[in-house]
Each structure stands twice: as C-alpha cells, then as structure tokens.
Amino acid sequence: MPARKQLRPPPDAARLEDLPNIGKSIAADLRSLGIHQPQQLFDHTPLALYLYLATTMGKRHDPCVLYTLLAARHYLETGEVVPWWKFTEQGKQLLGSVLAK
C-alpha cells in the first residue's frame, strides 16, 4: 500500500457525499466524528470509525455502515467504485475479530 502522504482522493471526491455509497446520513455521522473531507478518512481504519460511531452515538450501527466505509476506503485508495455489499464478507471478518477479543 502506498504511504499515507501519497494517497489522495480522486478529484471528483471533494465532499463526503461525492464518495460512492456515502449518502447524507453517513456523511452526517462522519461529520459528528470530526471528519469533514474525504482525505480525513485516511486517518482511521473503517473498523475504527465504525466502532467510534457506536461509542459517540451511544448505539451500535448496522454492520452495513462498516461495509459502506470499507467501500468508500476502497474507492479512495483505488478509484474503483464497488457496491458496499461486496464488502460484506470482509466486514464480517473484521467484526468477528473484534468480537472474539
């Protein structure tokens, strides 16, 4: 994986809502965590953001939110648009590793 400073959002991703699979609701959730620009998503793993959302909002989010964050991160790193549900298996593995601890 390239070093963090080399990673840049694709030019058409100036706002969170410009990212594939990210709508108003998830963008608002991310803003509540202090994430206002796509570039800021490189500062945290999708799993860390998902878990942080639960602690700051006081409720566990649907796992689909994690899958959406994984899809957004994939887009930011590769420029490839992939539907969020394609990250279901990866997300389940990540959640399983956290729950097993």
Secondary structure, 3 states (H helix, E strand, C coil): CCCHHHCCCCCCCCCHHHCCCCCHHHHHHHHHCCCCCHHHHHHCCHHHHHHHHHHHHCCCCCHHHHHHHHHHHHHHHHCCCCCHHHHHHHHHHHHHHHHCC
